[in-house]
C-alpha cells in the first residue's frame, strides 16, 4: 500500500516548531521495522526503517532493528522533545511480552529519551492505523496472521497470532509453506501438477534452481530450514500470480487462506454483536492488491454488512497511540489521530 505523504527516510522533514513536543511510534514486524516521529498535531516529521524485529521469526539480530529504526528517525531531533512513545511489536503477546518490552526499553534508553515507552502488541497499532474509532475489529495478515476486537486501545478478545509453527493461518508464511508442500507433493507424484513447481523454486533459489526432481527437493529443504521462517512469506506473491494465471492449485491455496482468515475474524466476534463497528484489514496480504485481499473483503461485506477499511502501515497506528498516551482521551488527541490518518492516505 502506498503512503505518498509519509517521508521515506530520516532525511525527510516537515516544517515544525523546533521546540514543540513530539511522539514516537514504532511498528516492529517480522520482515521490517518502521519508526515515525510525529508532532502533537498529527504531522509526520521524520521516519526510519530497519529489518524485522519479531523475536520468533526475524533472526538473532531482531532487537538491534529497534535501535536502528529509532536512531534513524530521531536523527537531528532533541531527545528532550520526545513526550511519549508506543512500540507495536509482533510476537509481543503474553509469551513474548517480557522480552519485547525489555528490548524496546533498552532501545529507548539507548537514544537517551525521557521516560519509558508503552510496549504492546502490533495488532493494537494495526487497528489504530485504520480507524480512530474507540472500538472495532481488526484482521491482520502479513508474515503472520491475527484478529482482535479492540476497545479503547486494549485487546478485548484475540484469535491466532501463534507464530508459524502453531498458527498464523492464512498469512504470507502460511501461503508460502502451503505452496512448498504443493511443489514437493507434485514432484513426488502425491499431488496434482502445478505451475508452482517452476515458479516457487526460482523465487527461493534463483535461476540456479535444479530442474524438478530429487536435487530440487533437497535444495528446497536446505533453503527453507536454513533461513528465518519469515522469508517463506516471500513466496506468497508468486502464488498470487499463478492463481491469476489460472493455476488451480495456487487458487485453492489462496481461497483456503482467505477462508481461514475470515474464520479467525469470526472467532473474535464469538457471538457478540458487531453491528456498525469498523473492520480494519491490515498487513501486506490484505492491504496490497492480492487475491486473498479481494476474497476477504468480499467475505467481510457478506458476513458483517460493512465496507472494510484498509489500514495504513502499522507505524502510523503506533504513533497515533503514542499521541493518545501523551494527550489523553481528549478531542485534541482524536483530532490529531484523524489528521495523521488523513495525511498518510
Secondary structure by P-SEA (a helix, b strand, c coil): cccccccccccccccccccbbbbbbbbbcccbbbbbbbccccccccccccccccccccccaaaaaaaaaaaaaacccccccccbbbbbccccccccaaaaaaaaaaaaaaaccccbbbbbbaaaaaaaaccccccbbbbbbccccbbbbbcccccccccccccccccccccaaaaaaaaaaaaaaaaacccccccccccccccccccccccccaaaaaaaaaaaaaccccccccaaaaaaaaaaaccaaaaaaaaaaaaaaaaaaaaaacccccccbbbbbbccccccccaaaaaaaaaaaaaccbbbbbbccaaaaaaaaaaaaaccccaaaaaaaaaaaaaac
